[in-house]
Amino acid sequence: MTSRVTFISPAMNAALRRARFDDGWTPLDDIGTAQARSAAATLRPAARVLTSPGLRCRETAEALGLHGPVVPELAGPDMGGWRGRTLDEVSAAEPESVGRWLTDPDRAPHGGESVREFCDRIARWLADARDLDGRTLAVVEPEVVRAAVVHALGMPVAAFWRLDVAPLTATALSGRSGRWNLRLGRPLAAPDSDD
């Protein structure tokens, strides 16, 4: 049995534009909503659709015409006391904490999840997803895509920061026999018959 999981990153919103640690309640902006609606026809049907709990993911799924349950395990990382603040604000107020967070995957100076804890959570979800037959579409935060790629390729957790996930792109994993193969960030605006 081959399981296929296509991760869709959310469309643009104010939190992404300002590099703000999203609090989960920032809606899509008008441009992001329009782009997601125009990309709706590029997605092939799937056996199941899943969504991260964040508002931008739920609104992206809706604009894409996708309907499925919210999965708490697919939430973005818990940013603790940094939630709702921009990276610039936190860097100015807590430069040493930000430096430790960016260089040590086991540190969580903000009081939320460390990068390692977050990647481990997504790895556990992927282990369960390997047993799903057919194709799954999951509209998730960009950090979830990063963590999934780190796990799928057996990369060191520190590589998490070396991966960029553009808004409204599809990253596909196909798995069987205990391993995953990766297909990176296809823009949803360009239909592709291989996904």
C-alpha positions in Angstrom: 0.0 0.0 0.0 1.3 3.5 -0.9 0.1 6.5 1.1 0.3 9.9 -0.5 0.1 13.1 1.5 0.1 16.4 -0.3 0.7 19.3 2.1 -0.7 22.6 0.9 0.8 25.7 2.5 -1.7 28.5 3.3 -2.2 31.6 1.2 -0.8 35.0 2.2 -2.0 36.9 5.2 -0.8 39.8 7.3 1.1 37.5 9.7 3.1 36.0 6.9 3.8 39.5 5.3 5.1 40.9 8.6 7.0 37.7 9.7 4.8 37.5 12.8 4.5 34.5 15.0 0.8 33.8 14.1 -1.6 33.5 17.0 -3.8 31.2 14.8 -6.5 33.9 14.4 -5.1 36.1 11.6 -7.4 35.7 8.5 -6.3 35.6 4.9 -6.0 39.0 3.2 -7.9 39.8 0.1 -5.0 38.9 -2.2 -4.4 35.6 -0.5 -8.1 34.7 -0.7 -8.2 35.6 -4.4 -5.1 33.5 -5.1 -6.5 30.5 -3.3 -9.8 30.7 -5.2 -8.0 30.9 -8.5 -5.9 27.8 -7.6 -8.9 25.7 -6.6 -9.2 24.0 -10.0 -5.5 22.8 -9.9 -6.1 20.2 -7.2 -7.1 16.6 -8.0 -9.6 14.9 -5.8 -8.3 13.1 -2.7 -9.5 10.3 -0.5 -9.4 12.8 2.5 -8.8 16.4 3.3 -7.3 17.6 6.6 -6.7 21.0 7.9 -4.5 22.7 10.5 -6.5 24.5 13.2 -5.1 28.0 12.3 -7.6 30.4 10.7 -5.4 31.0 7.6 -5.3 27.3 6.9 -9.0 26.8 7.4 -9.8 29.8 5.1 -7.3 28.6 2.5 -9.0 25.2 2.5 -12.4 26.9 2.1 -11.2 29.1 -0.7 -9.7 26.0 -2.5 -13.1 24.3 -2.2 -11.7 21.7 0.2 -13.7 20.4 3.2 -12.4 18.1 5.9 -11.8 17.9 9.6 -9.4 20.1 11.6 -6.5 18.0 13.0 -5.0 19.4 16.1 -1.8 17.4 15.6 -1.1 19.3 12.4 -1.1 22.7 14.2 1.9 25.0 13.7 4.4 25.1 16.5 3.4 26.5 19.9 5.3 29.8 20.1 4.4 30.4 23.7 5.1 34.0 24.8 6.2 35.1 21.3 2.8 34.3 19.8 1.4 37.4 18.0 4.7 39.3 18.0 6.9 39.9 15.0 10.4 38.4 14.7 11.8 41.9 14.6 10.1 42.7 17.9 11.2 39.6 19.6 14.8 40.0 18.3 15.0 43.5 19.6 13.7 42.6 23.0 15.3 39.1 23.4 18.2 38.8 21.0 20.0 36.1 23.0 16.8 34.0 23.2 16.2 34.3 19.5 19.8 33.3 18.8 19.5 30.2 21.0 16.1 29.2 19.5 17.5 29.5 15.9 20.7 27.5 16.6 19.6 24.9 19.2 16.6 22.7 18.2 16.1 21.7 21.8 15.6 25.2 23.1 12.2 26.9 23.6 12.9 30.2 25.2 9.4 31.4 24.4 7.9 28.8 26.7 6.2 26.8 23.9 7.5 23.8 21.8 11.1 23.5 20.8 11.8 22.8 17.1 12.7 19.2 18.0 9.4 18.7 20.0 7.5 20.1 17.1 9.3 18.0 14.5 8.7 14.9 16.7 5.0 15.7 16.8 4.8 15.9 13.0 6.9 12.7 12.7 4.4 10.8 14.9 1.5 12.1 12.7 3.4 10.9 9.5 4.0 7.5 11.1 0.2 7.1 11.4 -0.4 8.6 7.9 1.7 5.8 6.4 -1.3 3.5 7.1 -3.8 5.7 5.2 -4.6 4.3 1.8 -5.0 6.7 -1.1 -4.3 10.4 -1.3 -4.6 12.9 1.5 -4.6 16.7 1.1 -3.6 18.5 4.2 -3.7 22.4 4.3 -1.1 23.1 7.0 1.2 25.9 8.3 4.6 26.2 6.5 6.4 24.9 9.6 4.4 21.7 9.4 5.7 21.2 5.8 9.3 21.9 6.9 9.0 19.4 9.8 7.5 16.7 7.5 10.3 17.1 5.0 12.9 16.9 7.7 11.4 13.7 8.9 10.8 12.2 5.5 14.4 12.7 4.4 15.9 11.7 7.7 17.6 15.1 7.9 19.0 16.5 11.2 16.4 18.7 13.0 18.7 21.7 12.6 17.9 21.6 8.8 14.4 22.8 9.7 15.6 26.4 9.4 17.2 25.8 6.0 13.9 25.0 4.3 11.6 27.7 2.9 8.0 27.0 2.1 6.3 29.5 -0.2 2.6 30.3 0.3 0.1 28.3 -1.7 2.4 25.5 -2.8 2.0 21.8 -2.7 4.7 19.5 -1.3 3.9 15.8 -1.8 5.1 12.8 0.1 4.5 9.2 -1.0 5.3 6.4 1.5 5.5 2.7 1.7 7.8 0.1 3.2 8.8 2.5 6.0 10.1 5.3 3.9 8.9 8.5 2.2 9.7 10.0 -1.2 9.4 13.7 -1.6 8.1 16.0 -4.3 8.8 19.6 -3.5 6.7 22.8 -3.5 4.7 22.9 -6.7 2.8 26.2 -7.1 -0.9 25.6 -7.1 -1.4 28.1 -9.9 0.3 25.7 -12.3 -1.7 22.5 -12.9 0.3 19.3 -12.8 -1.0 15.9 -13.9 1.7 14.0 -11.9 0.4 14.9 -8.4 
